[in-house]
Amino acid sequence: MIRPISLAETADASGGELHIGNMPCSQYAPTSSLRERATETITEISTDSRTTPHGSLFVALAGERFDGHDFVLGALGAGVRAALVNESWFREHAPEFPDKHPFIVVADTLDALQRFAMWHREQVGIPIVAVTGSSGKTTTKEMVAAVLGGRYRVLKTPGNLNSQIGTPQVLLSIRREHEIAVLELGMNHSGEMSRLGRMTRPDTAIITNVGPAHLEYLKTVEGVGDAKGELLHHLAPDGCAILNADDPQVMRQRSRTTARLVTFGRHTAADVRALEVTARIDGSTFRTEDGISFSLRLPGEHQVMNALAAIAAGRLFGVSNDDIRDALSHMTPAPMRMDYRKIGRFYLLMDAYNANPVSTRAALETLALAPGHRIAVLGDMLELGDISASAHRDIGRCAAATADVLVTVGPRAIDIAEGAQDAGFSRDNILSCRSNMEAVALLREIVGPDHYVLVKGSRGMKMEEIATGLEEIEAPSTSQNAYRH
């Protein structure tokens, strides 16, 4: 839902021209009822013709598999207020248009959507906190929003709507009542973060970490850092960069802005520093450099780093330590992100929203905290380019040190199995599957009472299918488990 914006204003803001039917609105007589349609308002933005509420603007985007222009007429028939379309398509299909429907005609619909969002961002003028990083973006965004939400009316990115398409829609949902927006920004190509930064113009930028993600496109970890660091070019001069002091690739980006710098981490020079960290499978405790104690209900020691970034943001915006502590203590995992729960007689650690070597290692280190029999179910890590095989083998070596049984899923995960064997892990305790359903069938045979099962893999592996299958398991007795480390 966005604030009501007229079609004329929308056309101006997006750099387009408003047409009623196949004729520019400006060519109708000033007294014409059709000319008056320019004052009609939109209250929703949709890029999916299946979800086009009345009063919405349907933005026809060309994707890899579908072209939204193929669904324009259906969207108009479903009752959208207007359609934002490419000029080339409009000229070709003008004779097909239903009588007198409004169109906003532009050179490029994605560029126009982003221009519209930039215009709206200038209109509302509230502080924006932008969060990026190779891993931990969504959790950190949720933590920052929770911390700031105790004092301000906060808009946050829903889910991980953090792309070139999702981010402008989030910006356009900022309303007058919002006081701060917390946005998650994602990318996998050089230049994309710069485009997002130019669109959002953040007052505060958080970089959680830099790791070997999207190397298929960015080639090196240094390339990942440089691509993430593009955000700092667009940080307001009087803003603040909140950077991970423990990550050299993050700190290498600090010269890209003249804004204030606040660092977080366990490094002795960090401005917001974690001390006396105690991690458990179901949460952790720590204190900051000023003696304030914090408790998290999120599994894994790596969550402390995410919390430190949120603490830094909270202090920057004047939130009291007590309110920060209270907000963080009530945080629960986002769906499919270190979601720890008991299912029947065993425990599931579901962390399959996405995976790269950094996040997978963190998940395995969290599994290592479990007090019982540990089963790691690991799928392919995608978009790793030339380092794919070696990165998977490295994860296998980590699994050998943290799990009792290793289950791999997918063709690339075979390298995980090989890495585990290289580290001395018994081949009898390694099970390689070609599909999620094969893994579920296998797990039905080996999961026993008080076992701890980690499910981790890239988004494209759809490993939530394994979690769903696990939820249906009636755990067999321990006598059926023949696997030993």
Helices and strands as residue ranges (DSSP letters): E 5-6, H 7-14, E 17-20, E 23-24, G 25-27, G 35-39, E 41-42, E 44-46, E 56-59, G 68-71, H 72-77, E 82-86, H 87-93, G 94-96, E 102-106, H 109-124, E 128-132, H 137-149, E 154-156, H 166-172, E 180-184, H 192-200, E 204-207, H 215-218, H 221-229, G 230-234, E 240-244, H 248-251, G 254-256, E 260-265, E 272-280, E 283-288, E 293-296, H 302-316, H 321-329, E 339-343, E 346-350, H 357-367, E 374-379, G 385-387, H 388-402, E 405-409, H 414-422, G 427-429, E 430-433, H 436-446, E 452-456, G 459-461, H 464-471, G 478-480
